[in-house]
């Protein structure tokens, strides 16, 4: 197995030039306005609608999403790619992604599994293709003892060595911070269906309700034990700046941290945003959601500072339950969500985090009139009801080999915002 050679002097010079440009971006007046606009949005006094466009899942290998690299060393290439993508976002995409004058790295944390694993069946190796799996737990009472609580470990030496290498290369330009999360969601239902299956999750609500409560209790305890371990080990970091929070938003807020009295205090769960969602229960009614999912998610919500709720599931059918989460600040308004119901129900109390249907920019025909109509619907409904609003184009997997579509969607969004303001 080949081992990467140390970064060359040429690689180092190139990275430092990119880092200098990245520093300029962080202090650019446009970037500073975006930071402030995010703070305004999450304070309940929005200065304007916010616009985000995600590109991470786009399959086409084109320079905007997979930039041409000039570094030779593999480590340097990874850093070059990240810096070039940041620069492209600011200079070409021009959405409301904001940047801080730092490089962030997270602790190297590992977790074990639950003692059983599903057997997956995929069409091919592409993670986006259809798949099914054989759930390892088919009889909760008989097989519950197969489940094992996870254990956790951190590689402090490896993490600090990686941080030192980055500091040596760029730390005098962009200081390196230990910052970053260890999960995307604390919703738990994705783990539940991997253990008992999607049909199993829904059927046990009727066939074995006590068994399902037992599974959810196990998962809730496990998630909280992990978070508490991270807190006790001093591994949690704030997510109140240009951090990815929720299912496609930015973390800027004055309301976090809550527990820390100074910047040197350890970060606690109460200082953080948390994402809760339950896409896997979109096929069940609000009564079942309230009984089997809500109590366990609410227990987690109580431990955190602010809650972003939802992802791809339409929440209008269960809003009377969702609105009871402690710390609720932002709510995902998915493509199939009834926008009119949610705009009226949320008003100015929560951030209306709209997710337009990605097919608007992913099908062979790029219909600007249809895109404008979709944007206008959101903007008019939220304006009429006083909703703080962000619009995030995400879950985009193809642009029909026309990468310019993504930045064009941002332009259209800004034009419609100007028209309705």
N, C-alpha and C positions, 0 to 999 in steps of 0.2 A: 504493500500500500504506500503510495507516494505521500511524502510529507511536504507541506507548503514551506517554501523558502521564506526567510524573513523579508519583511517589506523592504523594497529598494528605496534608495534616496529619491528616485524619481517618483515612486508611489507616494512617498511622504510629502514631497513638494506639491503634488497634485491634490492630495487630501487637504493640505493646509489652505490651498487656494479656495477649494470648495467650502471649507469651514469658515473662511473669512466672509464669503458671500452669504453663507447661512447666518452668520452673526449680523451682517448688514440687514438681512431680512427681518430678524428679530427686533431690530430697532427702527425699522421703516415706519413712517407715520401710518401707512395703510394697515400694517400689522398691529400697531398700537390701537388703532380705531377698532379693529376686530376684537381684540382682547376686551376693550371696554364695552363693546356691544354685547359680548357674551355675558359679562358681569351684569349689565343692565337687564338682559333677558332673564337671568336666574334670580334677579332681585325683585321681579314683579313690575318693573318699570322699563319695559323694552323700548329701545331707541329705534329699532327696525326689525323686520323679519330676518332671520339668519338662513344662510344657504350652504349646504354641504353636498359634496359629490364624492362617493367612494369608488376606488378603482382596483382594489386589491384582488377581487375575484375575476377580473377580466381575463379571458383565455388567450386572446390574441397577443402574440409576442411582438409588440411594437415599441419603438423607443420611448414614448411617454411612460409606459408602464414597466418596461424592461429596458432601461437605458443602456446605451452602448458604453462599455467600460474601457478605461484606458490603463487602469492599474494591472499589475501582473500577479501579485500575491493574492491568494484567496481571501485572507482576512481583510486586506485592503480593499478588495473588490466589494465585499459585503458592506463596508463602510461607505465606499464611493457610491454604491447603488442607493443607499439610504439618503445620502446628502443630495445626490442628483434628483431624486424623487421629491424631496422637500423643495428644492429650488424650482422644479417644474410646477409643483402645486402653486407656489406663490406667483411665478412669472407667467404661466400659461393657463392653468386651470382657473385660478382667481376666484375660488369660492371662499368660504369664511374659515377655513383651517387657519389656526394661529400658531405661532412659534415662540418658544422661549429661548433665551440665549444660553442654552445648556445642551449637553448630550446626556440622555438618561439611560441607565442600565439597571436591570433588576437582579435581585439575588437569585442564584442558581438553586432552586428548590425542587425536590423530587417527592412524589407521593406514590404509594403502592395502590393496588386495585382493591376490589371488594371481595376477593377470593374466588369469584366466578366471573366468567367472561362469555358474552354471546358469541355464537358462531355466525359470522357475516357472510352473505352471498351478494356479490356485486356483478354488475354487467361487465365492467372492466375495472382497471385500476384508478380511473378518474374519480376523485372524491365527490364530484358533482352528479354522477350518474345514479340511477335507481339502485336500491339495495334492499335486502331484507335480512332478517337475522333470526336465529333460533334462540329464544330467551332461555337463559340457564335456570331460571326459577319458574316452574310450572305449577307447583303446589306450595304455597307460601308456608303453611303450617308444617308440612313435612320437610321442607328444604331450607327454612329460615336459618338454621344453624350453620348452613354453608357460607353465609355472609360473614365477612370479616371487616371490622372497622379499619380504615386506612391508617397507615403510619407515614410519618413525614421526616425529611432530612434536608439540611442545607449544606452546600459546599462553600463555606466561607473563604477558604484559601483560594479555590478556583475563581470565585467571584472577584475577590480583591486583586488577584493576578490579572484578570481580564480588564478590570477597571484601571489598574496601573498602566497596562499597555496602551489603553486608549488615552489616558492622561498624558503619557509620554509623547504620543503623536500629536494630540490636538488640545490638551487641557489648558494651555495658556491662551487659546483662542475661545474655545467653548468649554467651560468647566464641566466636569463629569459629575452627575448626581446619581445616587441610588434611588431609583424611582420606577415604579411599574407594578402591575397587579399580577395575581396568580390564578385568576379565574375570569371567565367572561360573564357567566351568570351564576347566581345562587338560587335559581328557580327550582332545581331538583327534579323536575319531571323528565328531563332528558335522561338522567341516570335511572329513574324509575322504569322507563320503557326499555332501557337496555337490560334491565334485570328481569322484568316480567312481561315485556312485549307491549306494543301499542294496543292491540286488542285486549291483552291481559289487563292493562291499566283500566280500560273502560269497563270490561266485563266484571272485574272484581269489585267495582263500585256496587254491583248488585249481588254477585255470587259470593263474595267474601269481603264485605266492607271492613271487618275487623283486621283481616290480613293486610288490606291496603293501608289502613292506618298504621299498622305495624311497620310496613315498608317505609312509609313517609316519616314516621318517627325516627327510624334508623337513619335515614338520609339527612333529616334535619339535624339530629345530634352530631352526625359525622361532619356536616358542613360547618357547624358552629365550633366543633372541636378543632378543625383545621384553622379556621379564622382566629380562634383564641391562641392556638400554638404560634401562628405568625405574629400576633400581637405580643405574646410573652417573649418571643425570641427577638423582638425589635426589628422585624422584617417588613412590616407594613409601611407604606409610604403614601403621602397625600395624593389625591387625584382631583385637586381643585384648580388646576390651571389648564394647559393645553393637552389634557389627558382624554383619551377615549373613554367615555362613560356611557352607560346604558346600551342601547342597541343601535348607536350611531349618533353620538352627540359629543359635545365638548364640555369639560368639567368646570370651567371658570365659575366661581361663586365666592361671595364674601361670607357666606354662612358656614363655611368649613375652613379650618378645623373647629370642632366644638369643645373637645375635651382638653386639648393641649393649651397650656397657658403661655408657653413660649416656643420658639422654633426648635429649641433643643429637647423638648419633651418627646417621649416616645409617641408614635402615632397609634391611635386606638381605632377600633371599628367605628366608634361614634364620630370620628373625624372624616369618614369616607362616604362617597356615593356607593350605592350598590344597585345592580340590575337584578330585578325579579321578573320572570316571564313564565308563561306556561303554554307554549305553542302546541305542545303535544295533547292538550286537552281542548283544542278548538272544537272537537266533535261532541263535547258534553255540555249540558246546560249549566246555568249559573248556580242552581241549587247544589249540583254535584261538585262544582268548582269550590263553592263556599264550604262544603263539608270536608272534602278530602285534600284540597290544596291550600286554600287560603290560611287556615290556622298555622300551618307550618311555615309558609312564606312570611306571615305576619310576625312570627316569632323571630325570624331572621331580621326583618325590617326594623324591629324594635332595637336591635343592637347597632344599627348603622345610622349615620347622620342624615342622609338624603336618599330617596328611592326614585329610581327611574323604572317605570313599569311597562312591560310589554315589548314585543318584537313584531313578528309577522301575524299574530293572532288578532282578529278584530275584537276590541274590548267593549264595544257598545252594548253587547248583550249581557255583560257582567260588570258594568260600570258601578252599579250600586254596591257591589262587593269590593271592587278594586279601590274605590275612593276611600275606603276605610283603612288602607295601609298607613301606618304611622310614617311620617317623614316624606310622604309622596310629594314630588315636585314636578316631574315630567312624565308624560304618558305617550306611548307610541301609537300613532294613528295609522294603522297599516293600510295597504291598498284596498282591502275588502271591508274596511271599517266604514260605518255610516258617519260621514263627516259632519252632516248637519246636526245629528243627535249629539255627537261629542263636543262640537263647538259650543252649542247652547248649554250643555251640562257642565263643561269645564270652565267656561267664562274666563275670568282673569286670575283664577286661583291656581292654575297649573300650566306648565309649558306644553303647548300643543305640538308634538313632535311628529310632523307629517312625513310619511314615506310614500311618495308617488309610485305607481306601478312601473317597474323597470322595463316592461315591454314597450313603454313609450319611446325608449331610445335604443331598444335591442332588436326590433323586428326589421325586415328589409326596408320598409318605408319609414323614413324619418319625417313625421308629420308635425311640422312646427305649429300649425293651427291647433291641432289636438293637444299638443303639449301646453300651449298657451291657455287653452280652455281649462285644462286640468289645474294648472297653477292658479288661474283666476278664481276657480271655484274655492280652492283652499284659502286664498287671500281675502276674498270677499266674506266668506263665512267667519273667518277668525277676526276680521276687522269689525264685523257687525256685532260680535259677541265679546270683544275686548280681550281676545286670547293672545298671550305671548306665543309667538310661533317660530318654529324652525322647520325648514323643509330639507330633507336629506334623501338624495337619490342614492340608493344602495341596492345590494343584491344584483348587481349588473354583471353578467357573465360573458356577454358578447356585445360588441358595437358594430357588428357586420364589417369588421376590418376598416372602420372609419373612426379612428380615435378622436378626431375633432368633435364628434358628437357630444362628448361629455362636457367639454368646456363651452360648447354652444348651448347646451341645456342650462348651464350656469348663467350665461348671458341672457337667455330667455327669461329665467327666473328673476334676474335683476330688472329687466325691462318691465315685467309684469308687476313687480313690487313698486317701481317708480310710477306706473300707471295707476295703481290702486291706492297709493299713499296720499 
